[in-house]
Amino acid sequence: MMTPAMMTNERKIWEAVLLLVRRHGAAAVEIAHREAQRLRTGDDELTCVVWCWIARSTAELLRPIPGEDERVH
């Protein structure tokens, strides 16, 4: 079961993803990935984790073909 804090965090991630895609289009995936890579060497592990999540979510949003187990409406 998800707590309200988890839902808020997930919503904020998706809001960041949408903003990134609106600003950078298809390049958003690479930009998010680069930012996550840059933060891997730093001391702020939480920020790195958040950017990794943003990068994965951006790639998921912009994926042109649904996965085998995904339903298409």
C-alpha positions in Angstrom: 0.0 0.0 0.0 1.3 3.4 -0.9 1.4 6.2 1.6 0.4 9.8 0.7 4.0 10.9 0.9 5.0 8.2 -1.7 2.2 9.3 -4.0 3.3 12.9 -3.7 6.9 12.0 -4.5 5.9 10.0 -7.5 3.7 12.8 -8.7 6.5 15.3 -8.4 8.8 13.0 -10.4 6.2 12.8 -13.2 5.7 16.6 -13.1 9.5 17.0 -13.5 9.5 14.5 -16.4 6.7 16.3 -18.2 8.5 19.7 -17.7 11.7 18.2 -19.0 9.9 16.7 -22.1 8.1 20.0 -22.8 11.3 21.9 -22.7 13.6 19.5 -24.5 11.4 17.1 -26.5 13.1 13.8 -27.5 16.4 15.1 -26.1 14.9 14.9 -22.5 15.9 11.3 -22.1 19.6 12.0 -22.8 19.6 15.2 -20.7 18.1 13.3 -17.7 20.5 10.4 -18.1 23.5 12.8 -18.3 22.4 14.6 -15.1 22.0 11.3 -13.3 25.5 10.3 -14.4 27.0 13.6 -13.3 25.5 13.2 -9.9 26.9 9.6 -9.4 30.3 11.0 -8.4 28.9 13.5 -5.9 28.0 13.2 -2.2 24.3 13.8 -2.6 23.1 10.2 -3.1 19.4 11.1 -2.8 19.5 13.6 -5.7 21.3 11.1 -7.8 18.5 8.5 -7.1 15.8 11.1 -8.0 17.5 11.9 -11.3 17.9 8.2 -12.1 14.1 7.9 -11.4 13.5 10.9 -13.7 15.7 9.4 -16.4 13.9 6.0 -16.3 10.4 7.7 -16.3 11.4 10.0 -19.2 12.5 7.0 -21.2 9.3 5.2 -20.4 7.1 8.2 -21.4 8.9 8.7 -24.7 9.2 5.0 -25.6 7.6 4.7 -29.1 6.5 1.1 -28.8 4.7 -0.4 -25.8 6.2 -3.3 -24.0 4.9 -6.8 -24.5 3.0 -6.9 -21.3 1.5 -3.4 -21.7 -2.1 -2.9 -22.8 -2.8 -0.3 -25.6 -6.1 1.5 -25.4 
